[in-house]
Amino acid sequence: MSDLKIAKVETRLLDVPLFRPHGFATYTATAQPILLVSVVLEGGVTGFGEGVVPGGPWWGGESAETMKVIVDGHLAPIMVGREVSDLAGIMSDFERSVANMRFAKAACDIAMHDAWARALDIPVRDLLGGRVRDDIEVTWALGVLPLEEAVSEIEERIASHGHTSFKLKMGSGDPAVDTARIAELARELDGKVGLRIDVNARWDRITSLKYLPKLAEAGVELFEQPTPAHDLATLREITRRIGVPVMADESVCSPADALAVVREEAADVIAVKTTKLGGLLESKKTAAIAEAAGLACHGATSLEGPFGTAASLHFACSTKAISYGSELFGPMLLKESYTTEDLVYADGVVKLPEGPGLGLEPDWDKINHFTRD
């Protein structure tokens, strides 16, 4: 078993350009900062994980830079010298040593899963319970775009990758203007594809109750986190009154949060980001709580690169509760990848890669190119 002992943990900061700006409610990204974590076993096997926050610290309170400090100074010392098969115990020790910092912990969790599965010559999915599916539907997110650009991008994505579902960001501008923009887009598309919106928790109760019914009338099929994370009462009111499924994202950053949403009957769908939840083990707990309560789960994204996205894909393909599709499109938003092979996107789905671990190999020339000085 000495081959499974963690010999060292390495980190590096990557800055990977996006192929186009991606707008959130309060921020527009042109590149994605990624903390690449490498867990090296004494037997020579290396596993990879990514620390990524969507849009930087405004969303989750962490950044790639803060994650590096926490991993290097506090999490890596807990890992080194331990058997990687002690993963659950290591994650438990993380909780005793570092509060919160779930994105940093997720990067380590995923790198350990990858290293362990590679050492056993099995896919990560097998460590998570085995096969449920081999691919999953991918919703494409457009960010905040003018009507003409949105229509053009939707048509291009339908032609190139077969997407049938699209998400639009709201919350950055005047709600009336934003609502009119989305309603006009829905009329322009005339039911050709499914449309959903994400307000990133930026509307209050009055704004939500005023404009969400207009969006429902326009044909929007899902409302993602219209109101602040803590306000489950308003989220419940929207869920009960509007007649369109509501998805909780910012409200669910732990299994305990998922239980609170269940108890309050505050949503129909839970967005499961393996990053915001602290990794694959905590994501499994969260999905189980939602499934037991009859809620659907969506395989959400923090705009991870290839390794982080592959980890979420292995999770989704081993978890029946992920029944509301995914938006695991992160690598497609990058101008260039840094693995030797890309994840396969076609016919509206992303396919689980074959091979041990996450099924992807690093392209060190590209990684070195993107590594921050």
N, C-alpha and C positions, 0 to 999 in steps of 0.2 A: 504493500500500500504506500510505500515511500514515494512512488511515482506520482501519487495524488497529492503530495504535500505542496502547499503554495510556497514557492521559493522567493518570488518578488512580485510587486505590483508597480506598474509603470503608468504614468499619465502624461498626456500631451494635449495642448489646446489646438484645435483646428478652426480655421475660418474658411468656410466653404461658400462660394458665391451662389446665389439663386439665379435661375434663368430669367426671372422677372420679379419685381418688387411684390411682396406679399403683405397686404394691409390687415392689421388687427384693429380692434376698437380704439386703441390709443397709441398705436405704434406701427410703423411700416418697416419690414425687414428687407434688406438687399443681400444679406449674407447670413449664414447660420453658424454661430459659434458652437462648437461641439467639444466636449471633453471626452477624449478616447482613452478608455481604461484597458490596460492589458494585464491579465492575471497569468503569470508564468509558473507552471508546475515543475517540480524537480525532475520529472520524467521528460521534460522538454516541450510539453504541449502548452500552447498559449491560447487563452480565450479572450474575447473582446466584448466590451460593453461601451455604451455611450451615455454621457450625461448631457441632456438637452432640455431646455425650458422654452416653451413656445413664446417667442417675442421677448425673451429676457426676463429680468427680475420683476417687472410689473405684474406678470402673471402668477408666478409661484414663489417669489421671494428669494429665489436663487439665481445664479448666473453660472456660466461655464467657469469663470474665474473663482467664484466662491466654492464651487464644487471641487476644484483642484486643491484648494487649501484644505478642505475637510478630508478629502480622500487621502492626500499625501500625509497629512499630519495626524489624523485621528482614525480613519477606517483601515488604511493599509496595515498599520501596526497590529490591528486585531486579526487580520487575515494571514499575514506571513507566519509560516511555521505550522499552520493548521492544515489538516486534510480538507481538500475541497469538498469532499463528501459530507463534511460537517457544516454544510452551507446553512441549514436552518439554525444551527447553534450560533454560527457567526453572525447571522442577521439578528438574532436575539441579543447578542452582545453589542451589536451596533446600537440597538435601542437603549441599552443601559449606559452607553457612553456618549451618544450624540442625539440630542432632541431634534425632531423634525428632519430637515435636510433630506427629504425623500428622493429628490432627483439624483443627488450624489449617491445615496444608498442603492438606488435602482441601477446605476451604472455598474456598481460592484456586483450586485446580485446577478445581473445579466452576464457579466464577464466570467463569474464563477460557474454559472450554468453552462456557458459555452465551453469553458475549459474542461469541466467534468464530463460533459457529453462527448467532447472530442477524445478524451482519454479512454472512454468506454467504447468509442467508435459507434455511437448512436446519435440520432438527432435530438436536439433539446426537447422536441415535442414528447419523446418517450419518457423523459424525466418528469414531464408535467402531466402524465396520465395516459398518453398515447393518442391514437388517431381518432378525430371526430370528422375532420374534413381535410381536403388537400388545397383548397383555395378559399378566398372570401371576397365578396363584392366590395368595391372601393368607390366611395363618394369622393368627387374632386371638389376641393375648396378653391373659390376664386378670389378670396380676399375682398377688399373694397374697390370696386371697379365701376367706371361709367357704363351706361347701358350698351353702347356700341361695342366696347371692348369685352364686356361680359358675354354678349351674344356670340362674338367672334371666337372667344376662347371656348365656350361651350360647344360650338359646332366643330371646332378643331379637335377637342377631346373626344367627342362622339366618333369622329372619323378615325382618329389615330388609335384610341384605346377602348372604344365601346362603352364609355361611361354612360350610365342611365340616371345617375343621381348627382346633384350639385348643391354645394353649400355656399351661401353668401354671408360675408361678415357685415354686421351692422353695429351701431353704437358709437361711431366716431363722429357723426354729424347730426344735423337737425333731424329728429325722429320723423317729422312730416315729410321732409325731403327724402330721407332714407326709405320710408315706407312707399312713397310714390315711385321711387326708382325700382324697388323690388316688384311692386305690382305691375309696373310697365313691362319689366322683364318677363314676368309670368304671362302677361297677355301676348307678348311677342313670341314666346315659345309655345303657347297654346297647348299645354299638356304633353309636349314632346318628350320631356324628361321630368324627373322629380326634383323639386326645389325645397331646400330647407334653409333656415337662417340661424345665425349665431350672434347674439348680442354681447357676448363676453361679460355678462352680469352688469351691464351699464345702464339699464333702464330702472326707474322706480315703479311703484305699483300703479300710479295714475297713468304714466306714460304707457306702460304695458297694457293696461286694460283699455286704453284709447286706441292703440295702434295694432295690437296683435289680432283683434277681430278683423281689421281691414286686410291684414296679411292672410288670415284664414280664408276670407272671402275671395282673395286673389288666387288661392290654390296652393299656398305654401303648406308642405306636408309635415313639417317638424319644427318646433321652436326649441333651440338650445340655449339654456341658461339666460333668460331675459333679465333676471333680477339678481341682486347681490347674493353671494354664496350663503350668507348666514340667514337670509330671509326665507325660510322654508314655508312660512305661513302664506306669503304672497305667491310663492311657487305652487303651493297646493291650490290656492284660489284660481290661478291661471289654468292649472291642470283640470280642475273641475268645471270651469266656466266656458272656456274657449272652444273646446271640441276638437283640438288638434293635439297630437302627442307632444309631450314636453320632455326634454332630456336635461338631466342634471349633470353638469360637468364640474365647474368650480365648487359646487356644493359637496362633491364627493372626492376627498383626497385621502381616505382611509376606509377600512372596513367599518369602523364605527360611524363614519359619516354616511355610508350606505345604509346602515341600520337606522339612522336617524331619518333619512329620506323615506325609508319603508314605513317607519312608525307614523310619520306625518302624512303619508300618502301624497307626497309632494311632487312626484314625477312618474312618468310611464316608462322611461328609458334611463339607464345610467351609462355615462361615457366612461369607459374603463381605459385610462392611460396607464400603461405599465410604469411610466416615468413618474407621474405625480403620486402614484400609490406606493412607491418605494421598491418596485421590482415585481418579479413574476410570482413569488410566494404570496405577497399581499394582494396582488391582482386576483389570484385564485380565490382567496377568502372573500374578496369583494364581490366577485361574480357569483359565488355560491350563495351569498346573502340575498342578492337580487333575484337569483333563480328561485330560491325557496319562497320568496314573496310574490312570485309571478311577474316580476318586472323584466323587461328585455334589457340586454346589454349591447353596447356599441363599441367596436374596437377603435378607440380614438387615438389621436396622434399628438405628439409634441413637436412635429416636424423633425423627427429623428433622421439620421443618415441611414445607410444600408444595414449596419449591424443592429442598431436600435429597432429599426422597422422589422427586420427579420425576427428579432426576439418577440415583438408584439404579434407577429404572424404565427410563430410557433405556439404562442399562448392562445391565440384565437382558434388555431386549428386543433387544439387539444381541449377546448372548453366549449361545451354545448351551449352554455348560457350566452355566448356571444352570438345572439340570434338576430341582431338588427344591423348587420353589415359592418363596414369599417370605413375609415378614411386613412388607411395606411399608405398614403401617397408621398411621404416625405422625400424619398430618393428621386422621384420624378420632378420635384421642385428644384433640385440641385442642378447647377450648370454642368458639373462633372461629378462622377462617383469616385470612390477610392477603394473599391474591391475589384478583384480580377474578373468577376462576372456580375452582372446586374440582376436584381430581382426581375421576374417576368410579369409584366402587366399586359393583359390582353382580354378582349371580350368583357370588359367591365370588372374583371377580378384581378387579384394578385395571387400568384401561385407559390406554394411553400417550396423553398429550395431543397434539393436533395443533398445528401452527404451528412457527415457527422457534425455535431455542434449546431451552430446556426446555419451551416451550409454555405457560408461565404468565406472567401480568403482575402486577406488584405493586399492591396496594391501599394507597396511601400514607396514607390516613386511618387505616386499621387499623395500619399499621406505626408511624406516629407515636404512636398510642394505646398500643402495646405497648412502645415504646422507653423504656428505663430513663433516668431523669433523671441 
